[in-house]
Amino acid sequence: MKVFNFLRFCALGLFLGLCSPAFAAVDLVSFTPSHPSPEPIGKTITWTAVATDSSAGPLTFQFNILAPGATQFVLVKDFNVGTFSGGNWTSQPFVWVPTGIEGLYQIQVVIKDFTTGASTSKTVPFTVKPVVTGSSPIVEKTANPLVVLFSAPSCPAGSLMRAVLQQASSNPPPATGTNWIGCRPPASVTFEIAGMLPSTSYSLYAQTETKGTITNGSTVSFTTGALPDTVPFPTFTLQIPANGIPTDTSNPVLLHNMIQFGGGTTYPDVATDLTGNIIWYYYPNDLTHGSVLARPLPGGGLITMQDDISWNPKATQEQLLRQVDLEGNIVRETNMGIIQQELLALGSVDGGPCTAVPSPPVVGSACAGAFHHDAIQTLPNGWTAALLDIEKIFPAGTQGDTSGLPVDVIGDMIIVLDTNWQVRWYWDSFDPANGGNGYAKLPVSRPAVLGETCGANTSGCPPIFLLSSGNIAPLAHDWLHANTLYYWPNSGASTPQPGDIIWSARHQDWAFKIDYRDGKGTGDIIWRMGPSGDFTFNNTYGDPWPWFSHQHDVGIENGGAGPMTIFDNGNTRVSLPAASSGGVPGLGNKCGPNDCNSRGMAVTFSEPEMIVTVSPNGVSLDLGSFSPAMGSAEQLSNGNYFFENPIVVLNLNDTAGYSMEIGPTPPVPELGPASVILDLAGPEHYRGWQMPSLYYPPTT
């Protein structure tokens, strides 16, 4: 199914050098760190590589690390273009902050000209020293005043260790424990500690578990730094309860993805306590480029999509996929340029670079543009799935376009990356060979339900590359606008089975099940859930519009056992009828008092009977206001629900976002109002998560 197309690569001159001239050569000039070896744990070390190319280039640079005791290099920063000056190519800076164990590391650079296939590499040893030299733990400050490094002396082989944080006050909140990690004597053990108030005193100690017995280490005290004046922090206000702290505190951390749909102040991503106090933040060095927090990760850290330079100098929007730790250090990074090359190598017909498409583009031309909306790291073996947008040119009149010109349609691709972030599987909404039965279950002739379109710089749209004035219809058709991925382990089976992928497309009002089967699937669309899809809604309570629409954050709770949680934005439900564009008529001006607000939903469903229902174990709750975009839904460990109602219009000049914990409540609004035990108001923002700590995020 994924066949290497040799002639395509020779024609494009883009991959592996299979058609390269024999004389092409890449030579390394230098590969140097900003500080000489050795340096202690936590030191920032910037590596720079300089090389020459006998051909025109460009040269790309990849950086890998072999940790002490490891047998394989791990990719940290995949091939990305350097800068050319004075006959030399210089890599983008590779910033390395070792926060693991001490010992001898091997730092490798691989330099490659993808036009000719010529390459070279070099590996440099670098020693990292421990910061603990005696029997007492040590706390080290980091560049983030709300994050410290805690290094404890070595613990016995076969044991586990974690750090325990306690606020020093007369009435301290419960202590917070990090995740447990394995001991590797004689090395020390280092933790990133986050989730603390600014300018506040804390104590830290290590706990060691050996054969079921837990031993506490000695305590070290410290005080966090103040929030920097140079960072524009958002302000949150507690709406419910009016006074004091909510009675339920089993999930005391709220993580906010502060990207804003309508522009305005560029805030960092922040975590707060339940009263809105900031206890952590992530602020990349140049936030003017933008950062989308996709998911928090177990053990601390995030997956983000960031604006920055990739292979196409004219494209910066969401070109990087990064995993960062709690301090903000890069753990792993890939980019659209190298992802496009890997997709081409797998035989993708739509996933190549937009720079390879002729201008003006012809019907059938396609390219992958950017990462967007979601990336998850919950697949087996630590693999990662991410969303890419695709543009493809279709004949005039496609999806009812009346311009008389060929039409640019925006679709989606799901890519699956291994632990070194190399593409191993993909699903293409346009390609029958790699989208399975997509043309039957999701034909391009079915337009976006509300007819959404994108211009070259339309807010809320991906970067657009194939529009061409006078040659292509003026606006691209935003056909799918996927926003959520969920890996469903065992895919609902009672016995262990390979997992599938749930994929939510906002502009179709549908959630889909994709036949992934842990990388061995066909890519077939197994079912479509939503209005006019494959399921029947068991509407026992007579809701005039029981289905979700333009939904966000679709996932299945409790390890895939259910229920399915959904933030129902409700755009189609509250819209005027859209039958002329192939959509489903909405309620329009027939909205009742509870019909035109966004809803928090949790539904159960049966695949054998293809029935969706709210009762007896779900909810469909009016959240009190309408949010036309963005949003989150989650069932908490205590059985309550968390919903982020993220972009509520207050007046012509102001919007707000509401982080809401919903307590035990009737399953439908008709039986009584939602029991809101937490309502934290702040600026509009894309997503939110409520969780026990930054080390234990939700799994959906």
C-alpha positions as CSV (number, residue, x, y, z in Angstrom):
1,M,0.0,0.0,0.0
2,K,2.8,2.4,0.8
3,V,5.2,1.9,-2.2
4,F,8.3,4.0,-2.8
5,N,7.9,5.9,-6.1
6,F,11.5,6.2,-7.5
7,L,10.6,8.3,-10.6
8,R,8.6,10.8,-8.5
9,F,11.7,11.4,-6.3
10,C,14.1,11.7,-9.2
11,A,11.7,14.2,-10.8
12,L,11.4,16.3,-7.6
13,G,15.1,15.8,-6.6
14,L,14.0,15.6,-3.0
15,F,14.9,12.4,-1.3
16,L,17.7,10.0,-0.4
17,G,20.0,11.0,-3.3
18,L,19.0,8.0,-5.4
19,C,19.5,10.1,-8.5
20,S,22.3,12.3,-7.1
21,P,25.6,13.0,-8.8
22,A,28.5,11.0,-7.6
23,F,30.6,14.1,-6.9
24,A,28.2,15.6,-4.3
25,A,29.9,16.1,-0.9
26,V,29.1,17.5,2.5
27,D,31.9,18.3,4.8
28,L,31.8,19.2,8.5
29,V,33.7,22.4,9.5
30,S,32.9,22.4,13.2
31,F,30.6,21.0,15.9
32,T,31.0,22.8,19.2
33,P,29.2,23.3,22.6
34,S,28.8,26.7,24.2
35,H,30.5,25.3,27.4
36,P,33.3,22.7,27.5
37,S,32.8,19.3,29.1
38,P,32.2,18.6,32.0
39,E,29.1,20.6,33.1
40,P,26.6,19.8,35.9
41,I,23.1,18.6,35.6
42,G,20.7,21.4,34.7
43,K,23.3,23.5,32.7
44,T,22.1,25.0,29.4
45,I,24.5,23.9,26.6
46,T,24.0,25.2,23.1
47,W,25.5,23.3,20.2
48,T,26.3,24.7,16.8
49,A,27.3,22.8,13.7
50,V,28.9,24.4,10.6
51,A,29.3,22.6,7.3
52,T,30.0,23.1,3.6
53,D,28.2,21.6,0.6
54,S,29.7,21.1,-2.9
55,S,26.2,21.5,-4.3
56,A,23.8,24.4,-3.8
57,G,22.1,22.9,-0.7
58,P,20.3,23.6,1.4
59,L,21.9,21.6,4.3
60,T,19.8,20.2,7.0
61,F,20.9,19.3,10.5
62,Q,19.7,16.5,12.9
63,F,20.8,16.1,16.5
64,N,20.8,12.8,18.5
65,I,21.9,11.9,22.0
66,L,23.2,8.6,23.5
67,A,22.6,8.7,27.3
68,P,24.9,7.0,29.8
69,G,24.2,3.2,29.8
70,A,22.0,3.4,26.7
71,T,22.6,1.4,23.6
72,Q,20.8,3.5,21.0
73,F,20.9,7.2,20.1
74,V,17.6,9.1,20.7
75,L,16.5,11.8,18.3
76,V,16.2,15.2,19.9
77,K,15.9,17.6,17.0
78,D,15.2,16.2,13.5
79,F,16.6,17.5,10.2
80,N,15.9,21.2,9.7
81,V,17.5,23.8,7.5
82,G,20.5,25.8,8.4
83,T,21.5,29.4,7.4
84,F,24.0,30.1,4.6
85,S,26.7,32.8,4.9
86,G,30.2,33.1,3.6
87,G,30.2,29.7,1.9
88,N,29.1,27.9,5.1
89,W,25.9,26.4,6.3
90,T,25.2,26.9,10.1
91,S,22.7,24.9,12.0
92,Q,19.9,26.4,14.0
93,P,21.0,26.3,17.7
94,F,20.6,23.0,19.4
95,V,19.9,23.9,23.0
96,W,20.5,20.9,25.4
97,V,19.7,21.0,29.1
98,P,20.6,17.6,30.7
99,T,18.2,17.0,33.6
100,G,18.5,13.2,33.8
101,I,21.4,11.2,35.2
102,E,25.1,12.2,35.3
103,G,27.7,10.4,33.2
104,L,29.2,10.3,29.7
105,Y,26.8,11.4,26.9
106,Q,27.4,11.1,23.2
107,I,26.1,14.1,21.2
108,Q,25.7,13.4,17.5
109,V,25.0,15.7,14.5
110,V,24.0,14.4,11.1
111,I,24.1,16.8,8.2
112,K,22.3,16.1,4.9
113,D,21.6,17.7,1.6
114,F,18.3,16.1,0.7
115,T,18.6,17.3,-2.9
116,T,21.7,15.2,-3.6
117,G,21.5,12.7,-0.7
118,A,25.1,13.6,0.4
119,S,25.6,13.5,4.2
120,T,28.1,13.5,7.0
121,S,28.0,13.1,10.7
122,K,30.1,13.5,13.9
123,T,29.7,12.4,17.5
124,V,31.2,14.3,20.4
125,P,31.5,13.0,24.0
126,F,30.3,15.2,26.8
127,T,30.4,14.5,30.6
128,V,27.6,15.7,32.8
129,K,28.4,16.0,36.5
130,P,26.0,15.4,39.5
131,V,25.1,18.4,41.6
132,V,24.8,16.1,44.7
133,T,28.2,15.2,46.1
134,G,27.2,14.1,49.7
135,S,24.3,12.5,51.4
136,S,21.9,15.5,51.4
137,P,19.6,16.5,48.5
138,I,20.0,19.8,46.7
139,V,17.6,22.2,45.1
140,E,18.7,24.2,42.1
141,K,16.9,27.1,40.6
142,T,16.0,27.1,36.8
143,A,15.2,29.9,34.3
144,N,11.6,29.5,35.3
145,P,11.0,30.9,38.8
146,L,8.2,28.4,39.4
147,V,10.3,25.3,38.5
148,V,13.3,23.9,40.5
149,L,15.5,20.9,40.1
150,F,15.6,18.5,43.0
151,S,18.6,16.1,43.1
152,A,18.7,13.3,45.6
153,P,21.6,10.9,46.4
154,S,21.6,7.5,44.8
155,C,19.1,4.9,45.8
156,P,19.3,1.0,45.6
157,A,19.0,-0.9,42.4
158,G,15.5,-2.2,41.9
159,S,14.0,0.6,44.0
160,L,11.8,3.5,43.0
161,M,12.0,7.1,44.0
162,R,9.8,10.1,43.9
163,A,10.0,13.7,45.2
164,V,7.4,15.0,47.7
165,L,6.6,18.8,47.8
166,Q,5.0,20.5,50.8
167,Q,4.1,24.2,51.1
168,A,5.5,25.7,54.3
169,S,2.6,27.4,56.0
170,S,0.5,27.2,59.1
171,N,-2.3,25.4,57.2
172,P,-0.5,23.7,54.3
173,P,-2.5,22.0,51.5
174,P,-1.9,18.3,50.9
175,A,1.6,17.3,49.8
176,T,2.2,16.7,46.1
177,G,4.2,13.7,44.9
178,T,5.9,13.4,41.5
179,N,5.8,10.3,39.5
180,W,8.0,7.3,40.6
181,I,11.2,6.6,38.6
182,G,13.6,3.8,38.8
183,C,16.9,4.0,40.7
184,R,20.1,3.6,38.7
185,P,23.0,3.5,41.3
186,P,25.5,5.0,41.6
187,A,23.9,7.9,39.8
188,S,21.9,10.5,41.7
189,V,18.2,11.0,40.9
190,T,16.9,14.4,39.6
191,F,13.3,15.7,39.4
192,E,11.8,18.8,37.9
193,I,9.5,20.2,40.5
194,A,6.6,22.4,39.3
195,G,3.1,23.4,40.5
196,M,4.2,26.0,43.1
197,L,3.0,29.5,44.0
198,P,5.4,32.4,43.3
199,S,7.5,33.9,46.2
200,T,6.4,31.0,48.5
201,S,8.4,28.8,50.9
202,Y,8.3,25.0,50.3
203,S,10.0,21.9,51.6
204,L,11.1,18.9,49.5
205,Y,12.2,15.4,50.3
206,A,12.7,12.1,48.5
207,Q,10.7,8.9,49.1
208,T,12.3,5.6,48.2
209,E,10.3,2.4,47.8
210,T,12.2,-0.8,48.3
211,K,10.3,-4.1,48.2
212,G,7.2,-2.4,49.4
213,T,8.8,-0.3,52.2
214,I,8.8,3.5,51.8
215,T,11.6,5.5,53.3
216,N,11.7,9.3,53.5
217,G,14.9,11.2,52.9
218,S,16.1,14.4,54.5
219,T,14.2,17.6,53.8
220,V,15.5,20.7,52.1
221,S,13.7,24.0,52.1
222,F,13.6,26.8,49.5
223,T,11.5,29.7,48.3
224,T,10.2,30.2,44.7
225,G,10.9,33.3,42.7
226,A,8.4,36.0,41.8
227,L,6.6,36.1,38.5
228,P,8.6,38.1,36.0
229,D,7.3,41.5,35.0
230,T,8.3,40.9,31.4
231,V,5.6,38.1,30.9
232,P,2.0,39.1,30.4
233,F,0.1,36.8,32.7
234,P,-3.6,36.2,32.5
235,T,-5.9,37.0,35.4
236,F,-8.6,34.5,36.7
237,T,-11.6,35.2,38.9
238,L,-13.4,32.6,40.9
239,Q,-17.2,32.8,40.1
240,I,-18.4,29.7,42.0
241,P,-18.2,29.4,44.9
242,A,-18.5,33.0,45.8
243,N,-16.1,32.6,48.7
244,G,-13.5,30.1,49.7
245,I,-12.2,27.0,48.0
246,P,-14.5,24.4,46.4
247,T,-15.3,21.5,48.6
248,D,-14.0,19.0,46.1
249,T,-10.2,19.3,45.9
250,S,-9.2,15.9,44.5
251,N,-8.1,17.5,41.2
252,P,-6.6,20.8,42.4
253,V,-4.7,21.8,39.3
254,L,-6.1,23.6,36.2
255,L,-3.9,23.7,33.1
256,H,-4.9,26.4,30.5
257,N,-3.9,26.5,26.9
258,M,-4.0,30.2,26.4
259,I,-4.1,30.5,22.6
260,Q,-6.9,32.9,21.7
261,F,-9.2,32.6,18.7
262,G,-9.7,36.4,18.3
263,G,-6.2,37.6,18.9
264,G,-5.4,40.0,21.7
265,T,-2.6,39.6,24.3
266,T,-0.3,36.7,23.7
267,Y,-0.3,34.9,27.1
268,P,1.9,32.0,28.2
269,D,0.2,28.7,28.9
270,V,-0.4,28.5,32.6
271,A,-1.5,26.2,35.4
272,T,-3.5,27.6,38.3
273,D,-4.9,26.3,41.5
274,L,-8.7,26.2,42.0
275,T,-8.8,29.9,43.0
276,G,-7.0,31.1,39.9
277,N,-3.5,31.6,41.4
278,I,-0.7,30.9,38.8
279,I,1.4,27.9,39.9
280,W,3.3,27.2,36.6
281,Y,3.8,28.7,33.1
282,Y,5.4,27.9,29.8
283,Y,6.7,30.9,27.8
284,P,8.9,30.0,24.8
285,N,11.7,32.5,24.1
286,D,9.9,34.0,21.2
287,L,6.2,33.7,21.9
288,T,5.4,36.1,19.1
289,H,5.7,33.0,16.8
290,G,2.9,31.3,18.8
291,S,2.6,28.0,20.6
292,V,-0.4,25.6,20.8
293,L,-0.4,23.3,23.8
294,A,-1.7,20.0,22.4
295,R,-1.5,17.7,25.5
296,P,0.1,17.4,29.0
297,L,2.1,14.3,29.4
298,P,2.4,11.8,32.3
299,G,5.4,12.5,34.5
300,G,5.4,16.2,33.5
301,G,5.9,18.0,30.2
302,L,3.8,18.8,27.2
303,I,3.4,18.2,23.4
304,T,3.1,21.6,21.6
305,M,2.8,22.8,18.0
306,Q,4.9,25.9,17.5
307,D,5.4,28.5,14.8
308,D,9.0,28.7,13.6
309,I,11.2,28.1,10.6
310,S,11.0,24.8,8.9
311,W,12.2,23.9,5.4
312,N,9.9,26.4,3.6
313,P,11.2,30.0,4.3
314,K,7.7,31.4,3.6
315,A,6.0,29.2,6.1
316,T,6.3,29.5,9.9
317,Q,2.8,28.8,11.2
318,E,2.7,25.5,13.3
319,Q,5.7,24.1,11.4
320,L,7.2,22.4,14.5
321,L,6.0,19.6,16.8
322,R,7.8,19.7,20.1
323,Q,7.8,17.8,23.3
324,V,9.1,20.0,26.2
325,D,9.7,19.3,29.9
326,L,8.2,21.3,32.8
327,E,11.1,23.8,32.6
328,G,10.4,24.3,28.9
329,N,13.5,22.5,27.6
330,I,13.1,20.6,24.3
331,V,12.9,16.9,24.8
332,R,12.1,16.0,21.2
333,E,11.4,18.0,18.0
334,T,10.3,17.4,14.4
335,N,9.2,19.7,11.7
336,M,7.0,19.8,8.6
337,G,9.9,19.7,6.2
338,I,11.2,16.3,7.3
339,I,7.7,14.9,7.9
340,Q,6.9,15.7,4.3
341,Q,10.0,13.8,3.2
342,E,9.1,10.8,5.3
343,L,5.6,10.8,3.9
344,L,6.9,10.8,0.4
345,A,9.1,7.8,1.2
346,L,6.0,5.9,2.4
347,G,4.4,6.6,-1.0
348,S,2.1,9.5,0.0
349,V,0.5,11.3,-2.9
350,D,-0.8,14.3,-0.9
351,G,1.8,14.7,1.9
352,G,4.7,16.3,0.0
353,P,6.0,19.9,0.3
354,C,3.8,22.8,-1.0
355,T,7.0,24.3,-2.6
356,A,7.0,21.3,-5.1
357,V,3.5,22.1,-6.4
358,P,3.5,24.1,-9.7
359,S,2.2,27.6,-9.8
360,P,-0.6,28.0,-10.6
361,P,-1.5,24.5,-9.2
362,V,-3.3,22.1,-11.5
363,V,-6.3,19.9,-10.5
364,G,-5.0,17.0,-8.5
365,S,-2.1,18.9,-6.9
366,A,-1.8,18.5,-3.2
367,C,0.5,19.2,-0.2
368,A,0.7,18.9,3.5
369,G,0.9,22.4,5.2
370,A,1.2,22.3,8.9
371,F,0.6,20.5,12.2
372,H,-2.7,21.5,13.7
373,H,-5.0,21.2,16.7
374,D,-3.9,17.9,18.3
375,A,-1.1,15.4,19.0
376,I,-1.4,12.5,21.5
377,Q,1.3,10.2,23.0
378,T,-1.0,7.5,24.3
379,L,-0.4,4.9,21.6
380,P,1.4,1.6,22.5
381,N,5.2,1.8,23.0
382,G,5.1,5.5,23.5
383,W,4.2,6.3,19.9
384,T,2.6,9.6,19.0
385,A,-0.3,10.5,16.6
386,A,-0.7,14.0,15.2
387,L,-3.0,15.9,12.8
388,L,-1.7,17.6,9.6
389,D,-3.8,19.7,7.2
390,I,-3.7,18.9,3.5
391,E,-4.7,21.1,0.6
392,K,-5.8,19.6,-2.7
393,I,-7.1,21.1,-5.9
394,F,-10.4,19.8,-7.2
395,P,-12.4,20.6,-10.4
396,A,-14.6,23.7,-10.7
397,G,-17.9,23.3,-8.9
398,T,-16.6,20.9,-6.2
399,Q,-18.6,21.3,-3.0
400,G,-21.0,23.7,-4.8
401,D,-18.3,26.3,-5.4
402,T,-19.7,28.9,-7.9
403,S,-16.5,30.7,-8.9
404,G,-16.1,28.6,-12.1
405,L,-12.4,28.0,-11.1
406,P,-10.7,24.9,-9.6
407,V,-11.3,24.6,-5.9
408,D,-8.8,24.4,-3.1
409,V,-10.2,21.9,-0.5
410,I,-8.6,21.6,3.0
411,G,-8.5,18.0,4.3
412,D,-6.7,16.2,7.1
413,M,-4.0,13.6,7.6
414,I,-3.3,11.5,10.7
415,I,0.3,10.6,11.1
416,V,1.7,8.1,13.6
417,L,5.3,8.6,14.8
418,D,7.5,6.1,16.6
419,T,9.5,7.0,19.7
420,N,12.1,8.7,17.5
421,W,9.3,10.7,15.9
422,Q,9.7,9.0,12.5
423,V,6.5,8.5,10.5
424,R,5.3,4.8,10.6
425,W,1.7,5.0,9.5
426,Y,-0.6,7.6,8.0
427,W,-4.3,8.2,7.1
428,D,-5.2,10.6,4.3
429,S,-8.7,11.9,4.0
430,F,-8.3,12.4,0.2
431,D,-6.4,9.2,-0.8
432,P,-8.4,6.0,-1.2
433,A,-5.2,4.0,-0.9
434,N,-4.4,5.5,2.5
435,G,-7.8,6.8,3.6
436,G,-9.4,3.4,3.3
437,N,-13.0,3.7,2.3
438,G,-13.1,7.4,2.8
439,Y,-14.6,8.2,-0.5
440,A,-17.6,6.0,0.4
441,K,-18.0,7.1,4.0
442,L,-16.7,10.7,3.7
443,P,-17.0,11.8,0.0
444,V,-15.5,15.1,-1.0
445,S,-18.9,16.0,-2.4
446,R,-20.2,16.4,1.1
447,P,-19.2,20.0,2.1
448,A,-18.6,21.5,5.5
449,V,-22.0,21.5,7.2
450,L,-22.0,25.3,7.6
451,G,-20.0,26.0,4.4
452,E,-16.9,27.2,6.2
453,T,-14.1,28.7,4.0
454,C,-10.5,30.0,4.5
455,G,-8.6,32.9,3.0
456,A,-4.8,33.3,3.0
457,N,-4.8,34.8,6.5
458,T,-8.2,33.8,8.0
459,S,-8.2,33.6,11.8
460,G,-8.8,30.0,13.0
461,C,-7.6,28.5,9.7
462,P,-4.4,26.6,8.8
463,P,-1.8,28.3,6.6
464,I,-3.0,28.3,3.0
465,F,-0.4,27.7,0.2
466,L,-2.3,26.8,-3.0
467,L,-4.6,29.7,-3.5
468,S,-3.7,31.6,-6.7
469,S,-5.6,34.7,-7.7
470,G,-7.5,34.3,-11.0
471,N,-6.5,30.6,-11.2
472,I,-8.1,29.0,-8.1
473,A,-11.4,29.8,-6.4
474,P,-10.8,32.8,-4.1
475,L,-11.5,30.9,-0.9
476,A,-10.4,27.5,0.2
477,H,-13.1,25.1,1.4
478,D,-12.4,24.2,5.1
479,W,-14.0,20.7,4.6
480,L,-13.2,18.8,7.8
481,H,-11.4,21.0,10.4
482,A,-10.4,18.0,12.6
483,N,-9.6,19.0,16.2
484,T,-9.3,15.8,18.3
485,L,-7.5,12.5,18.2
486,Y,-8.1,9.7,20.7
487,Y,-6.4,6.3,20.8
488,W,-9.0,3.7,21.8
489,P,-7.2,0.7,23.3
490,N,-8.9,-2.6,22.5
491,S,-11.4,-0.6,20.6
492,G,-14.3,-1.5,22.8
493,A,-13.6,-5.3,22.7
494,S,-14.1,-7.4,25.8
495,T,-10.8,-9.2,25.1
496,P,-7.4,-7.6,24.2
497,Q,-7.4,-6.3,20.6
498,P,-5.3,-3.9,18.7
499,G,-6.5,-0.3,19.2
500,D,-8.1,2.1,16.8
501,I,-8.2,5.9,16.5
502,I,-11.2,8.2,17.2
503,W,-11.0,11.3,15.1
504,S,-13.3,14.3,15.4
505,A,-14.1,16.6,12.4
506,R,-15.8,19.8,13.6
507,H,-17.0,20.9,10.2
508,Q,-18.8,17.6,9.5
509,D,-20.4,17.4,13.0
510,W,-19.1,13.9,13.1
511,A,-16.7,11.8,15.2
512,F,-15.1,8.9,13.3
513,K,-13.6,5.5,14.2
514,I,-10.6,4.8,12.0
515,D,-9.3,1.3,11.5
516,Y,-5.7,1.7,12.9
517,R,-5.2,-1.7,14.6
518,D,-1.9,-0.6,16.1
519,G,-0.4,0.2,12.7
520,K,-1.8,-2.8,10.8
521,G,-5.2,-1.3,9.9
522,T,-6.6,-0.4,6.5
523,G,-7.5,3.2,7.4
524,D,-11.2,2.4,6.7
525,I,-13.7,4.6,8.4
526,I,-15.5,2.0,10.6
527,W,-18.3,4.4,11.7
528,R,-19.4,8.1,11.7
529,M,-21.1,9.4,14.9
530,G,-23.3,12.4,14.6
531,P,-26.3,13.8,12.8
532,S,-27.2,11.7,9.7
533,G,-24.2,9.3,10.5
534,D,-24.2,5.6,11.3
535,F,-25.7,5.8,14.8
536,T,-29.2,6.4,16.1
537,F,-29.6,8.7,19.1
538,N,-31.8,7.2,21.8
539,N,-33.5,10.5,22.5
540,T,-35.5,9.4,25.6
541,Y,-35.9,12.9,27.0
542,G,-37.2,14.5,23.8
543,D,-34.4,17.0,23.1
544,P,-35.2,18.9,19.9
545,W,-31.5,18.5,18.9
546,P,-29.9,15.7,20.9
547,W,-26.7,15.5,18.8
548,F,-23.5,17.4,19.3
549,S,-22.3,19.8,16.5
550,H,-19.0,21.6,15.7
551,Q,-17.7,19.6,18.7
552,H,-14.3,19.6,20.5
553,D,-12.3,17.2,22.6
554,V,-14.0,13.9,21.8
555,G,-12.6,11.0,23.9
556,I,-13.6,7.9,25.7
557,E,-13.0,7.9,29.5
558,N,-11.8,5.2,31.9
559,G,-9.2,3.6,29.7
560,G,-11.7,3.3,26.8
561,A,-14.5,1.8,28.9
562,G,-16.6,4.9,28.6
563,P,-18.4,7.2,28.6
564,M,-17.5,9.3,25.6
565,T,-17.1,13.0,26.7
566,I,-17.7,15.8,24.3
567,F,-17.7,19.6,24.4
568,D,-20.7,20.4,22.2
569,N,-20.1,23.9,20.8
570,G,-23.5,23.7,19.1
571,N,-22.9,25.9,16.1
572,T,-25.2,23.8,13.8
573,R,-27.8,23.5,16.5
574,V,-28.1,27.2,16.9
575,S,-27.7,28.1,13.2
576,L,-30.2,28.9,10.6
577,P,-31.1,25.9,8.3
578,A,-28.1,25.0,6.1
579,A,-29.7,22.4,3.8
580,S,-28.7,24.4,0.7
581,S,-25.1,23.6,1.4
582,G,-25.8,19.9,2.2
583,G,-26.0,20.4,5.9
584,V,-28.6,19.4,8.5
585,P,-31.2,22.1,9.4
586,G,-30.5,23.6,12.8
587,L,-32.9,25.1,15.4
588,G,-32.1,28.7,14.2
589,N,-34.4,31.3,15.7
590,K,-36.4,28.5,17.3
591,C,-33.9,28.2,20.2
592,G,-35.5,27.7,23.5
593,P,-34.0,29.1,26.8
594,N,-31.6,26.2,27.0
595,D,-31.2,25.3,23.4
596,C,-28.7,27.9,22.2
597,N,-25.9,27.5,24.7
598,S,-22.9,25.2,24.4
599,R,-23.3,21.9,26.2
600,G,-21.1,19.5,28.2
601,M,-21.9,16.0,27.1
602,A,-21.0,12.4,28.2
603,V,-22.7,9.7,26.2
604,T,-22.6,5.9,26.1
605,F,-22.9,4.0,22.9
606,S,-23.2,0.4,21.6
607,E,-21.4,-0.6,18.5
608,P,-23.4,-3.8,17.8
609,E,-26.7,-1.9,18.0
610,M,-25.3,1.5,16.7
611,I,-27.2,3.4,19.4
612,V,-26.0,6.5,21.3
613,T,-27.7,7.5,24.6
614,V,-27.2,9.9,27.4
615,S,-28.9,8.1,30.3
616,P,-28.3,6.4,32.6
617,N,-24.5,7.1,32.9
618,G,-24.1,10.3,30.9
619,V,-24.9,14.0,30.9
620,S,-26.1,16.6,28.4
621,L,-25.7,19.9,30.3
622,D,-26.4,23.5,29.4
623,L,-23.2,25.4,30.4
624,G,-25.0,28.8,30.5
625,S,-23.4,30.4,27.4
626,F,-22.5,29.8,23.8
627,S,-18.9,29.3,22.7
628,P,-18.6,29.2,18.9
629,A,-15.2,27.6,18.9
630,M,-12.6,25.7,21.0
631,G,-13.4,23.8,24.2
632,S,-12.7,20.8,26.5
633,A,-14.5,17.9,28.1
634,E,-13.2,15.4,30.7
635,Q,-14.5,13.0,33.3
636,L,-12.5,13.4,36.6
637,S,-11.2,10.7,38.7
638,N,-13.9,11.3,41.3
639,G,-16.7,10.9,38.8
640,N,-17.3,14.7,38.3
641,Y,-16.9,16.3,34.9
642,F,-14.7,19.2,33.8
643,F,-15.7,21.4,30.8
644,E,-13.8,24.4,29.4
645,N,-16.3,26.8,27.9
646,P,-13.6,28.9,26.3
647,I,-14.8,31.8,24.1
648,V,-17.9,33.4,25.5
649,V,-18.8,36.8,24.0
650,L,-19.5,39.2,26.9
651,N,-19.9,42.4,24.7
652,L,-18.6,43.8,21.4
653,N,-15.1,44.2,22.9
654,D,-14.7,41.5,25.4
655,T,-14.8,37.7,25.7
656,A,-14.1,35.2,28.5
657,G,-13.4,31.6,29.1
658,Y,-14.9,29.5,31.9
659,S,-13.3,26.5,33.5
660,M,-16.1,24.5,35.1
661,E,-16.2,21.5,37.3
662,I,-19.6,19.8,37.4
663,G,-20.6,17.8,40.4
664,P,-23.2,15.0,40.7
665,T,-26.0,16.1,38.4
666,P,-29.1,14.8,36.6
667,P,-28.3,13.4,33.2
668,V,-30.4,16.0,31.2
669,P,-31.1,19.7,31.7
670,E,-34.9,19.0,31.9
671,L,-34.4,17.3,35.2
672,G,-32.6,20.2,36.9
673,P,-29.7,22.6,36.6
674,A,-26.1,21.4,36.5
675,S,-24.4,21.3,39.8
676,V,-21.5,23.6,39.2
677,I,-19.0,23.4,42.0
678,L,-16.2,25.4,40.3
679,D,-16.4,28.2,37.8
680,L,-13.1,30.0,37.2
681,A,-13.4,32.9,34.7
682,G,-10.4,34.1,32.7
683,P,-9.5,35.3,29.2
684,E,-10.8,33.2,26.3
685,H,-8.5,30.3,25.6
686,Y,-8.5,27.1,23.6
687,R,-8.3,24.2,26.0
688,G,-8.1,23.3,29.6
689,W,-7.5,20.2,31.8
690,Q,-8.3,19.6,35.5
691,M,-6.0,17.1,37.2
692,P,-4.4,16.0,40.4
693,S,-1.0,17.5,39.6
694,L,1.2,18.4,36.6
695,Y,2.6,14.8,36.8
696,Y,-0.7,13.0,36.4
697,P,-2.7,14.5,33.5
698,P,-5.9,13.1,32.1
699,T,-5.6,10.1,29.7
700,T,-8.3,11.2,27.2
